[in-house]
Amino acid sequence: MAFTTSKNVAQSDNWKASGFLNLYLPSKDGTKRRKLGAIPLKDSKQNELTLREWVEVDPIGRCAIILAKLELEYQSAVPNEGSEFDLS
């Protein structure tokens, strides 16, 4: 098993994002928006690089296209009963 050290991280920028798709929801009073999260886009991943470059051509228009195509799904982090390892 390999462990990452500060020396390893300093030699690679693959973990760095070159852009972000930020997600917001409106506040209850309707005057502000609250950040829900962000999706990092890394140039070290070809699909994310392609998406970032495409969005940067027209961020407002292209984010609207992404939003229209977006599918949202909730996934609980609570394991299902019986999903643990069978160690018997």
N, C-alpha and C positions, 0 to 999 in steps of 0.2 A: 504494500500500500504506500503510495507516495503522498507526502504532505507538502503543502505550499508554504514557502517561507518568504519573508520580506525580500530576500535576495531574488527568488524566482519571480515575484510580482514586479519588481523593478525592471526586469529584463523583458517583460511582455506588456503590451498595451491592449491585448485582445479582450480584456475585461471591461475596457472603457467604452462608454456609449458616445456616439457622435451626434446624437439627437434623441429627442423624447417625444412620444405621443402622450400628452397629459390629459387626464380624465377629470372632469368637474361635474358637480351637481349644484343646483341653485340652493342658496340658503333659505331658511324658512321665511325670512322677511322679504325675500325676493330682490334685495338690493345688491347682493354679492353672490359670488360662486365659491364653493368650497372644493378644494382639491381632493379627489377620491384616490388617485394613484397616478402612476406613470408607467409607460412601456418604453424601456430603453431600446434604442436602435444602434446596434454595433456593426461597424464596418467589417469586422472579422467574420460576420455571418452574411453570406451572399444575399439571401432574401431580404435581410434587414437593411443592407447597404442599398439594394435596388429600391426598396420602399422609401428610404430616407431621401435618396436622390430624386425620386418621383415626386414626393411631397414638397420638397424644397422649390420646385418649379412654380407652384402656386399653393402655398400652405392653406389658405382659407378654402379655396375651391376643392382642393384634393382631400382635405380633412372631411369636407362635406360628403365626398364620394365614399370615403372609408366608413363614415358614420352610417350612410345608407346601406352599406353592405355588411356592417358589423352584426355579429350574432353574440349575444350575451348569455352566459350560462353560469349558474351557481354550483359549486362543488364543495360539499361539506368536508372538513378536515377530520371529522369524527369517524373512526374506522367502523365498518359494518361488523356486527357480531359474527364471529366465526371466520373473520378474514385474517386473524393472526396466524403466525407460523405454527404448523403442527410439528411439535418437537418430541412427540411420544414415540 
